[in-house]
Amino acid sequence: MTETGSRFLDDLAARDLVADSTDRAALVARLEEGPATVYVGFDPTADSLHIGHLMGLLALRRFQDAGHRPIALAGGATGMIGDPSGRSEERNLLDDAALNANLEGIVPQLRRFLDFSPGPNQAILADNRDWTTSMTAIEFLRDVGKHVTVNQMMGKESVRARMEGTHGISYTEFSYMLLQANDFVALNERHGCEIQLGGTDQWGNISLGVDLARRRLGAHLHGLTWPLLTRRDGTKYGKTASGEQIWLSPARMSPYRFYQAWIGADDDEIRSLLLRLTLLPVAEAEAVASEHAAAPEKRLGQRRLATELTSLVHGAEAIPAVLEASEVLFGGDPATVAAPTFETIAAEVPTSHVGREALGDGLDPAALFAEVGLAKSRGDARRTLDQRGLSVNGQRLEPGDTLGHDRLLHDRYLLLRRGRTQYHLVVAGDAAG
């Protein structure tokens, strides 16, 4: 059953997910009529989506959950050019091979968020190369360029900002908005798509597509944008406090590091992030934010936010190992965690392998700590050991201790620690692990 248009848009507004729209009354009326087809474009400029794309993924998910049909447009054609919005310099142009490789990484991420199984609101995966690469230059100028004035294009914020900047804008990127406008028309013709979604930086491109569809097809289409996700200083929310890009691919950013990125969220951002980046009902998100505000030192909001987001991006099955690894690496007892957790830990701390036979007579801890780099030398390791500053698997080492098979966790692991934060995982077995 489709959620009523006014109620659905009110929910989006309560989450601060409504900025610009073509005609709210007309959009509400269309959504009241029944299921609509909506789309968001994702240019495959890398082999993974990042946190900046999460708003679009969740927007499509919200519409699908409300009974509408989502289209995830993987912009193979527009990805060859690159959207100038929000950029001060020209993007590097990508060829087909690079785009195809990027799409291989992105498509599984799209499938995690949307339901592509047969049904009335089955998600659609589209690629704008299907209707763009076969179009000749003359056809593009006649069918698209003829309906758009240069004055219109120069009035768009993304173009104006680049023209006023140091590097200017090439004709290639200047044409990007025409390609995106044509995408809206093509999706309307092929799939009956009536609504395009995007961040506020896409409003110029979206409105141009609405206008192009009206001129070419006589169609009445709709656009809706959400405010960009920004930090307190106005910069886009795209990196961790340490400057690491927040990727959605586990190959680019492990589930553990992804989780930790949200554990580091500022207290005054918790309410907004819970509302905008999770599927929690508004009332529940507000309740969590209120409970967090009453006792921010407990970091309840950060933990709930990190858990919800990690589950969305990496699956609920990733949570136990992430939570256990977090507990261990922040001083918990390694002896209490399951074996798969050590695989998560191995991706986060330096890891070495040692032959099982080396443990037969007991390893000298000082030699091992020095060998793996947790001490400058055996002498340095022994001095730290004498000061009770070394531990293995959560147990503080004493002078004279040796490391044998009995020290292994799950008959395989030695988690070495110097001080409070320096870790190294030793895996007993052959060199292949």
N, C-alpha and C positions, 0 to 999 in steps of 0.2 A: 504494500500500500504506500502511495506517495504522501509524504508529509505536506500539509498545506503550505502554500507559498509564503504567506505572512508569518506563520509560526516559524518556518525554517529560516527566513531572513532575519527574524527577530533573534533567533538563536545565534546566527552568525554575528549580528550586531553586538549581542551581549558578550561575545568573545573578542570584540574589537577586530572583526574580520571583514568589515564593510567600510570602504573609503569612497570610491567613485562608482557610479552606475549610470547607465544610459537613461533609464526612466523607471524609477522604482515602482511606480504604480503599474506600469505596463509589465514589468518583470514579475511582480507579484501575481498579476492576472494570468500571465502565461504559466507560472508554476502551479496556480490553482487549477488550471485546465487538466493537468495530468503530467506524466513523466516527460521530461525534456532531455535533450542530448546536450552535454556541455563538454568543453575541452580546455586543456591546459597544454602549452607547448614546452618541451624540454629539449634544448639544443645539446647534442652529444659532444661537447667540447673537451670532455675528459672521459676516462673509462669508469667513472663513478659519479653519481649525483652527490651533492653536498647539502649542508644544512639549509642553504639558501633555496633549495628545491623542495624542502620538506613542506612548506606552506602550500605549494601547488599540489603535491601528492595528497596531503590531508584534505585540501579543498575538494578534489575529485572523490576521495573516500567519503567525505561528508555528504556530497550530492548523491553518490551511489547508495549509501546507507539510508538516505531519505527517499529512495525509489527512482532516482534519475539515472540516465545512462552516461557514463564518463568515457571520454576519449583521451588517451594519453598520446599526444603527438610527439614522436621522436623526430626532431627536425633535422633529418639528414641533409636537406637542401639549405635551410637557413643556417645550419651548423657549419657549412662550408664558408659562410661569410662572417657570422658573428654579430650579435646584437650590440649596437653602440651604446645602449642605455646603461648609465652608471659607470661608463668607462671613459678614461681620458686619452687612451691610446688605441690604435688599431689592433685587433686580434690577429693572431697568426692564422693563415688560411689552412684548412685541413683537406686532405684528399680522401677519395672513397675508402681506401684501405684503412686509414686512421679512423674514419667515421664508423666503419663497420666494426672495427676492434672496440671502439668506445661503446657502440650499441650493444655488443655482446655483454659488456659489464653492466649497462644501465637497465636493459630489459628485465633481468631477474629482480631488480629493485622495484620496478614498476609493478611486477606481478605480485610482490609481497604485499603491496598496499591495496590493490584492486582485485575484484573478483572477475576473472575471465571465463568462468564456467558458463555453459549455456543457460540462458534465462532471459526474461524480458528486459532487464537492465544490465546485461552482460557488457563488461568493459571492452573497449576497442583499442587496439594498438595500431597507430597509423604512422606513416613515414611520408613527409611531404616531398621526397624525391619522386614518389609515384606519379605526381601530377606536375612537378616543376621541371624535371630534367628533360622531359619530352617537349616542353614548350619552347618555341623558337623565340629569338629576340624580337622579331616583328610581332608575334602573337602577344608577347609580354607587354610591349609598348602599346599595342592596340587594345588589348582586353583589360589591362590593368592600369598602365601609365596614363592613358587617355582620360580616365575618370578621376584623376588626382592632380591637383594643382601644386606647383612648386611652393606657392605661398602656404598651402596646408602643411606640407612637409617641413618647411622651415619654421612653422609655428610650434612644432612638437618640441617638448623640453629636451628630449634626448639628443636631437639634432642641434638645437640652439646652443646647448651647453658645449657640444664638441666644436661648433663653429667659433665660439668665443674663446676656446681654449688654445693652448700652445700648439697642439699638433693638428688641429683642424679635423676634417672628416673626408674620407675618400668617397667617390661615387659609389663604390661597392657597398660600404656600410650605409651610405645615404639611401640606397635602394632596399635595405633590409625591411623597412616597414611596409614596402609594397609587397614583398614576398609574404610577409606575415598576414597582411590584409587579404591577399589572394588565398592563403591557407584557409581562412575563415569561410570564404566563398566556396572553396572546393569541398570543405567538410560539410557545409550546408547542402551542397548538391549531392554529395555521395552518401552522407549519413543523416541528413536532416538536422545537423547541429545548429542550435539556435543561440547558445550562450558561450561566450569566451570568458575565462577567468584569468587573473594574473595579479601581480603586485602593482602598486601605484606607478612604478617606473614603466609599466607596460600600457598605461592608459592611452597614450597617443597612438600606439600601434593597434590597440583594440578598437578604439573609436574610428580609426581609419578603415578597419575591416567592416565595421557596422555600416559605415557610409558607402563603401564599395559594394556591399551586398545589396543595399537599397538601390544604388544606381544601376547595377548590372542585372540584378534578378528581381528587383521590386520586393525583396524580402525584408521583413522587420526583425532584425536580430538584436541581441542584448549583450552588454558587457558589464562585468562586475570586478572590481579590484579590492584588494585588502591592503592595509598599511604595511610597509616594509618592516621586517623584524630588525630593530635597531637596539643598540646599547644606550646607556644614559647620555653618552657623549655624541649620539647621533650617527655613529658608524654602524654599518651593517653587522648583524650578529652572525658571523661566519667562522670565527676562530676561537680557540681556547685562550685563557689568560696568558699562556706561554707563547701564543702565536701560531699554534698548530691548526691547520684547516680541519674543520669538522666534516669528514667524509662519511657517507652512508655505507660504503663498501668495507667489509671486514679486512680485505686485502690492503686497503689504504689506512684504515684506522680500526684497530681491534675493538671488539665489544667492550673490553675492559676500559680502554682509553676513552671510548665514546661515553661510557657510563660516568667516568671521572670528569669528563668535560662538563656534565650537568650538575655533578656534585659541587662544582666550583661556581655555580650561578650565584649572583648577588641576591641578598635577601629581598631587596625591593623589586626584583624581577620575577619572583616566584609566581605571583598571581597571574601576571600577563602570560608567562610561559606555559603555565598549566592550562589556561584557557585557550591559547592559540596553537599550542603544539601537541596537545593530547586529545584523545577522544573521550575523556571523562565528561560526564554531564556537567553543565554549567554549575548547578547547585553543589555537586561534589567537589569540583575544582575550587569553588569559593570556600567551601568548608575546610579543605586542606590548607588553602592559603591563610585562612583565619587562624587555624590551629598553629600553623607555622609562625605567624606574626606574634602569637601569644608567647611563644618560647623559641625564638630563632636559633638559640644556641644548640637546640636538639637537632637542627637541620632536617626536620621532618619533610619540609617542602622540597628540599633538594633531593632527598632520597626517593620521594614519590615521583618527582619529575624524572629523575634519572632512570628509575625502574620502568615507568610508562614509556619513555622514549626508546630505551634499549629494547623493550619488548616489541614495540612497533617496527623498529628498524632491523633488528637481528632475530626476533622471535622470542617467545617466552622461554623457550628451552635454553637460551643463553644466560638467563638470569642467575640460576643457582651457582654456576661456576664463577660468574662475575662477582657476585656478592661474597662468595667464599674467598676468592683471590683478593678482593678489596680488604676483607677482614685480616687475612694473613699478612698482606703487605703493609698494613697499618698496625701491626703489633699483635695480631691474633695468633692462636696456636695452630701451626700447620698439621699437627697430628690429628686434628678433628675434621679435616676436609677430605672430600672424595678424590679418587685418583684423577678424574678428568679435570679437576681444578688445577692440577699441576701443569697441564697442557696450556691452560690460560696463563698461568704464571710464567711459563717458559717463553711465551710471546712478549712478556713485559720486562723481564730482567735478563741480564746476560746468562747464557746457559752453556755448560760444557758437558762432555761425556767422559766417563772413566770406565775402564775395563773392570768387570766384576772380580777378576782375579786379584786386582790391586788391593781389594778390601780384605783379602783372606787373612793377612797377618795384621791388619789394622793400619790405616793411613795416619801419618803424622799430620794433625790439623794445621800446624804452622806451614808445613810444606804445601798443603792443598790451598790454603788461603793465599799464599804468595803466588802459587802457580796460576790461579784464576784471576789474579789482579786485585783482590781485596786487601792486599798488603804489599808494600813496596819490596819487601824481602822477608825471608824466614825470620830474621832477627826482629823486624818490625812486627811480624805476626806474633812472635813469642812474647814480645813486650805487651802487646795488646791482650794476649791470652792471659798473661800474669795479672793484668788489670781487670780481668773478667769481662772483656769487651767483645768477645767472639761467641757466637751461638750457632748451633746446627739444629734444624727442625724445631726451633723454638726453645731449645734447651741450652742454657749457658754452659760453655765449656770450662773445664777446670784444668789447671796444669797437670800434665801426665795423661790426659785423656787421649784415646785413639779412636779412629773412625772405622768400624767394621760393618759387616752385613747387618748386625743387630740394630744399627743406627738408621737403616733405610726405612723410609715410609713407603708403603705399598710395594715393598721389596725392590725399590727402584730409585727413590729420590732422596737427595740431601739438599736442603735449602740452607745455604750459608748466609749468615748476617754479621756485619760488622757495625757496631754502633746501633743507631735506630733506623737508618734508612738505606744502608748499602747492602744489597742482596746479590747472590749468585746462586743459580740452581745447577746442581751436579746430578746428572742422570747416569745411573750405573747400567752398563750393558755394552754392546758393541758400538763401534763408531757411528753406525747408522741410527742408533738410539733405540 
